Amino acid sequence: MDHRNEFSETLRNKCAACYRQFNKMEHLVEHMRTSYHSVHEPMCLICRKHCRSFESLREHLIGPLPKAECEKIFKERGCDICLTLLASRNALRTHKESCQLSRSNNGLLYRMTRLGLGFQDDLKISNGQGKVVALSCKMVGGGNDGSLHLCARVCLIDEHERILFESYVAPNIPITNYR
């Protein structure tokens, strides 16, 4: 009996990009062939793990069950608004004043409230803490084969799941795949 074959069946094979583990090497190879890990996916700047979305990266860093090493470093030097890792605490303080998503420098959230969309009163900052707002987009396909991603609907909700803004978006090119 070949002990190497038996041993390789019980070893966990780990994807270098997303750290997902597989019992068999064939399953890992299949995962790598179909997952198409991209350099454009959000990535933890501490352990270099690729995540499918910024929400999964946020959970990896500061969620209910974060990775301990990453959480410790991120709490010291990480911006919890844009998930950027900075060199020092002083750099973090300076960054938070100029973060593209913050209200203090006419960031994205603040600019959206200034569009006159009717939800600016709901986003007032109290006691120095901003409200939690989530943005969601529904995508459709465009182009000959439907592979171009086009935004068709936008929705903003607050931390109590109240809809702050909701709108359909007219894509610039014809929709060929409604997904």
N, C-alpha and C positions, 0 to 999 in steps of 0.2 A: 504494500500500500504506500502511495506517495504522500508523505506528510506535508510537503510544500503545497500541494493542491488543496488538501484539507485545511491547512492554515490560511491560505489565501481566501477561502470561502468564508471564514469567520472574521477576517480583517475588515475594518471599515475603510472604504475608499472615499476620500474627501475631495470635493470640487475646490480648486484653488481660488475661484472667483467668489462663489457664494457660500462656501463651507458646508454645503449640503453633503450628507454622508450616504454611502451606498454599500450594501453587503458584497456585491459582485462588481468586478472591474468592468464587465460588459454593461452594467447599468450606468456606471459613471461615464463610459464612452458614449452611450446613447444620450445621456443628459447633456454632455458637452456638445454633441452634434445638434441637438434640438433646442438648447437654451439660448444660444446666440448672445452670450454675455458681451456687453458693449462697454466701451470706455465712457459712454455717455450716461450710463446708469449711475444713480447716486452711490457714493462709496464712502465708507467710514475712513476718515483720514488717520485713524489711529491703528486699526488692525487690517485695513485695506480690504474689508469685506464688501462685495458688491450687493446692493439691495435693489429690488424691483421698483420701489417708489420711495419718495421722500418720507412718507408715513412709516414705512418699514424701517428706514434709517433712523427716524426719530424714536421708534420703539427700541431699536438696537442701542441707542445712546441714552435715552432718558425715559423710556417707557416703563410699564409695570414690572418687567423682568429684564432689565438691561444687562449687557455683558459687563461684569464687574470692573475689569481693567479699563475698558473704554469709558464707562460711566465716571470713574474717578478722575481721569484726565480731562474728560469733556466738562465736568462740573467746574474744574479750575480754569480752563482756557477756552471753552466753547461757547459760541453764541447760540442760545436756544431759539432764536428767531429764524436765522438763516442757516443754522447747522454748520457754521464755519469754525475751524479750529485755528486759534491764534497763538503767537509765540509766547505771550506772557499775560498776566492779569491786567497790566497797564494797557497793553495793546487791545485787550478785550473791552476795557472801559472806553477807550477811544473809538473802537469799532461800534459799540452799541449806540454811541451818539450819532454815528454816520451810517448805520446799517440801512441798506436800501429798502428794507421792509418796515422800518420804524417810523413813527409819527414825527419825531423830532426834526427830521431833515426833508420833509415832504416826500417820504418814501412811498412805495407802491400802495400800501393800504390807505394811507392818508390821501394820496392823489385820487384813488377810486372813490373815496367819500366826497371829494370835491367835485365829482362829475355831476352832482345834483340828482343822484339816483334815488333819493328819498330815504336813505338809511344812515345818513351821517349822524343823527341824534343817537342812534343805537350804539355807535362806536366810540362814545366819549370815554376818555381815560380817567379813571378815578383812583386816587391814592397811589399814583405813579405806576399802576399796573394796567396794561392794555387788555382789552377783551380778546378772547380766543375766537378766531374767525377761520372757517374752512372754505376753500374754493374748490368746486368740482366742475368738470367739463365732460360733456358727452361727445364722443368723437364718431365721425362717419368716414367713409372712404371716398376718395376722389381719384381722378385719372383713369386711364384705360382699364387697368386691372383692379382698381379700388385700393391700391396700396398707399396712396397719399393720405395722411391723417388730416382731417378737417374738423374744426370745432363746430358743433351744431347747437349746443346748449350750454349755458353757464349758470351756476347757482352758487350763492354765498349763504352760509348758515353760521349762527353763533354757537356758543358752547352749550346752549339749551336746546339745540336743534330747531331753532326758529329760523325761518327763511327771511334773510335780509334783502336779497336781490335774486331774481330769476329772470332769464331772458333766453329766447332763441336767437341764434346767430346765423345770418345768411352767408354761406360760404362763397368765395369768389369764383370757384369753378364748379361745374355740375357734380352732384353726388352720384356715384356709381355703385356704392356698397353701403347699405344702411346698418350693417353689422347687427 
